[in-house]
Amino acid sequence: MAEYRLVSYRDASGATKPGVLVQDRIFAPARLLKNDAHASDTESVIGLLRHWDEVHPRLAAAAGEVDPRDGRPLADVVLDAPILYPGALFCAGANYWDHLQEMVGIAARTTGKTPSLSKPTEPWFFLKTTAGSIVGTGRPARLPGFSKQVDWEAELGVVIARPTRNISESRALDAVAGYVIVNDLSARDLMKREGREGSPFGYDWVGQKCFEDAAPMGPWFTPAAYVSDPNNLAIKLWVNGVLKQDSNTGRMVHNIQEQIAYLSRHVTLQPGDVIATGTPAGVGMPRGEFLQAGDEVRIEIAGCGTLVNRMTADDTNINAVTPGPERSERARGP
């Protein structure tokens, strides 16, 4: 049976449409679902995810029956991020053993002390903005004018299939619809606020993690059925063709099941929510390397495609107010 992926792309009018990618051709979901209005919301990828248990087997069957020559060539469209937009983007912090070793090295150089490493009882998360930060592959990612130290972070994104609350680790993967690549861009020079020594609010999670285009995502959504073991995937990142991160999701401190179970104890996870599961060693901060306008960042995760973005300066007018409800059109162009 042929595999498929879900994409969001721009049509000739510039409007964003969902698509089913089979080989290198894109088909309208409504066509493959036989225009069954009761099957799902076919106007967006997140609409399809809200009916995932019904939609996925039908799309999988249809993908094996279509003539790929009938679809729209992938090369002829401009892709957006596949999920516009998740209700929540949860990001796991310090969740790869090799990255923890990297951080220990920084601590040893700056403080003269070498912290010991042990597995925390539970994973740790922060939230990232979605409509304000997510941008698709091939799109420029704007570097904020208030930061000179924007860093890269390749991450596997886990996409939730159905409302999930208090799920056990043993059943947690049943809650997953599929996977997507995320680049958790981070403004390292905004990690701490000056003059707040001793305050529990010394770390600025909004400042360092939430800015325009801070979460490139894509190139498409890969159904979980096509990923045999998400806890054993090669993950790589290049900056201007130079390999910076080269690891495997098997090096996570808390695996995907543990992360889902933890989050579901606190909130009901919703269809389309994304969990960015942490980044491995190879980020720029330990080397004092940071992104500049013109740099190209490329991320590959086995089975999930390639996410590519070129960095650009954010020259948006500070007083600009732009019309229209579609965020992906703001200050961006075709």
JOSUL-V955669 format. One record per residue. OMEGA is omega in whole degrees, -180 to 180 (none if undefined). BURIAL is 1 if it has 16 or more other ideal C-beta (glycine too) atoms within 10 Angstrom, else 0. D_CENTER is the distance of its C-alpha to the mean C-alpha in Angstrom with 1 decimal. Layout:
((OMEGA:BURIAL:D_CENTER) (OMEGA:BURIAL:D_CENTER))
//
This chain:
((-179:0:27.2) (175:0:24.8) (175:0:21.1) (173:1:18.8) (174:1:15.3) (180:1:14.2) (165:1:13.5) (-176:1:14.1) (178:1:16.6) (174:1:19.4) (-175:0:22.9) (-180:0:26.1) (-178:0:26.4) (179:0:23.0) (-180:0:21.8) (-179:1:18.5) (172:1:19.1) (178:1:17.4) (175:1:18.3) (-177:1:18.9) (176:1:18.6) (-170:1:21.5) (-179:0:22.2) (-179:0:21.9) (-178:1:23.0) (179:1:21.4) (176:1:23.3) (179:0:23.3) (-178:1:22.3) (179:1:25.6) (-178:0:27.6) (177:1:26.3) (177:1:26.8) (178:0:30.3) (179:0:29.8) (-176:0:30.2) (-179:0:29.6) (-175:0:29.6) (-175:1:26.9) (168:1:23.8) (-176:1:22.5) (-177:1:21.9) (179:0:21.0) (177:1:17.2) (180:1:14.5) (174:1:14.2) (177:1:18.0) (-180:1:18.1) (180:1:15.9) (178:1:18.5) (-167:1:21.1) (-177:1:19.2) (178:0:22.2) (-173:0:24.4) (-172:1:22.1) (-178:1:20.7) (180:0:24.2) (178:1:25.5) (179:1:22.9) (179:1:23.2) (-179:0:27.0) (-179:1:26.9) (179:1:24.8) (-176:0:27.7) (-175:0:30.3) (170:1:29.2) (-176:0:30.6) (-180:0:27.7) (-179:0:30.1) (-176:0:30.1) (176:1:26.5) (-179:1:25.2) (177:0:24.3) (-177:1:20.6) (-177:0:22.1) (-175:0:23.6) (173:1:20.6) (-179:0:18.1) (165:1:14.6) (170:1:12.4) (-174:1:8.8) (-177:1:9.6) (-178:1:9.4) (-2:1:11.5) (177:1:11.1) (174:1:10.1) (178:0:13.0) (172:1:11.3) (179:1:8.1) (-179:1:9.7) (178:1:9.2) (179:1:11.8) (175:0:14.1) (-171:0:16.4) (171:1:15.5) (-180:1:16.6) (-180:1:20.4) (176:0:20.4) (176:1:18.4) (177:1:20.9) (177:0:23.7) (180:1:22.5) (176:1:22.6) (178:0:26.0) (177:0:27.2) (-179:0:26.4) (-180:0:28.2) (-179:0:31.1) (-174:0:31.6) (-177:0:31.4) (-176:0:33.2) (180:0:35.3) (180:0:34.1) (-180:0:32.0) (175:0:30.1) (-179:0:30.2) (173:0:27.2) (-177:0:27.1) (176:0:24.6) (-180:0:24.1) (-177:0:25.1) (175:0:21.8) (-177:1:18.2) (-174:0:17.3) (164:1:14.5) (179:1:13.9) (177:0:12.3) (179:1:10.4) (-177:1:11.5) (-178:1:9.9) (179:0:12.5) (-171:0:13.5) (-173:1:10.5) (178:1:8.0) (-174:1:9.4) (179:1:9.5) (179:1:10.8) (-178:0:14.3) (175:1:14.3) (175:1:15.6) (-175:1:13.7) (175:1:16.4) (-176:1:17.5) (180:1:19.1) (-177:0:22.9) (-179:0:23.2) (175:1:21.6) (-175:0:22.9) (178:1:20.6) (-175:1:17.0) (178:1:15.3) (176:1:12.5) (177:1:10.3) (-178:1:8.7) (171:1:6.8) (176:1:6.7) (178:1:4.8) (-176:1:8.1) (-176:1:9.2) (-175:1:12.6) (-172:1:15.5) (179:1:18.3) (-172:0:19.6) (179:1:19.7) (176:0:21.9) (179:0:23.6) (179:1:22.6) (177:0:23.9) (-177:0:22.1) (-179:0:24.2) (-169:0:22.9) (-179:1:19.3) (175:1:17.8) (-179:0:19.8) (-172:1:17.4) (173:1:14.4) (-178:1:14.1) (-169:1:11.7) (-179:1:8.6) (177:1:5.7) (177:1:4.7) (170:1:2.6) (-178:1:6.0) (179:1:7.4) (-171:1:10.5) (177:1:13.4) (-172:1:17.0) (-179:1:19.1) (175:1:22.3) (-179:1:21.4) (-179:1:20.8) (175:0:24.3) (179:0:26.7) (175:0:30.1) (-180:0:33.1) (179:0:31.5) (-179:0:32.6) (180:0:33.4) (175:0:31.3) (-179:0:28.7) (-179:0:26.6) (180:0:26.6) (-178:0:22.8) (-177:0:21.1) (176:0:17.5) (-177:0:17.3) (-175:1:18.8) (-173:1:16.7) (-172:1:13.2) (173:1:13.6) (-178:1:14.7) (176:1:14.4) (-179:1:11.5) (-178:1:10.2) (172:1:6.5) (-174:1:6.4) (178:1:4.3) (-1:1:6.7) (-179:1:9.5) (176:1:10.0) (179:1:9.8) (179:1:12.0) (-178:1:14.4) (-179:1:15.1) (-177:0:18.7) (178:0:17.9) (-172:1:16.3) (-180:0:19.4) (-178:0:18.2) (177:1:14.6) (176:1:16.3) (-179:0:17.7) (174:1:15.3) (180:0:15.8) (-175:1:13.1) (176:1:14.2) (176:1:13.7) (169:1:16.5) (-178:1:17.6) (177:0:20.4) (179:0:20.9) (-178:0:21.4) (-179:0:19.7) (180:1:18.3) (-178:1:16.2) (-172:0:17.6) (-178:1:17.1) (-180:1:16.4) (175:1:14.5) (179:0:18.1) (176:1:18.5) (174:1:16.5) (174:1:18.9) (-177:1:17.9) (-175:1:16.7) (-180:1:14.5) (180:1:17.6) (-179:1:18.6) (-180:1:15.4) (-179:1:15.6) (180:1:19.4) (-178:1:19.2) (-177:1:17.0) (174:1:19.1) (-176:0:22.2) (-178:0:21.3) (171:0:19.9) (176:0:19.7) (-174:1:16.2) (177:1:16.0) (-180:1:14.9) (174:1:11.5) (-179:1:10.4) (174:1:7.1) (173:1:7.8) (-161:1:6.0) (178:1:9.2) (-177:1:10.5) (178:1:11.4) (177:1:14.6) (176:1:17.6) (176:1:17.9) (-173:1:16.5) (-171:1:18.9) (-179:1:20.5) (-179:0:22.9) (-174:0:24.3) (179:0:24.4) (-180:0:22.2) (-174:1:20.0) (177:1:18.6) (176:0:21.1) (-178:0:21.3) (179:0:21.5) (175:1:19.4) (177:0:17.1) (180:1:14.0) (180:1:13.2) (173:1:10.9) (171:1:12.1) (-174:1:11.5) (177:1:14.5) (-173:1:14.5) (177:1:11.1) (-176:1:12.3) (178:0:11.9) (-178:1:9.6) (176:1:12.3) (174:1:12.9) (-179:0:16.2) (178:1:16.8) (178:0:19.4) (176:0:21.5) (-179:1:20.9) (179:0:24.4) (177:0:24.0) (-175:0:27.3) (-180:0:27.2) (-174:0:29.1) (170:0:27.4) (-174:0:27.0) (-177:0:25.6) (171:0:26.7) (-176:0:25.0) (-172:0:22.3) (-177:0:19.6) (-173:1:17.2) (178:1:15.8) (-171:1:19.4) (173:1:20.1) (-171:0:21.5) (-177:1:19.8) (-175:0:22.2) (none:0:21.9))
//
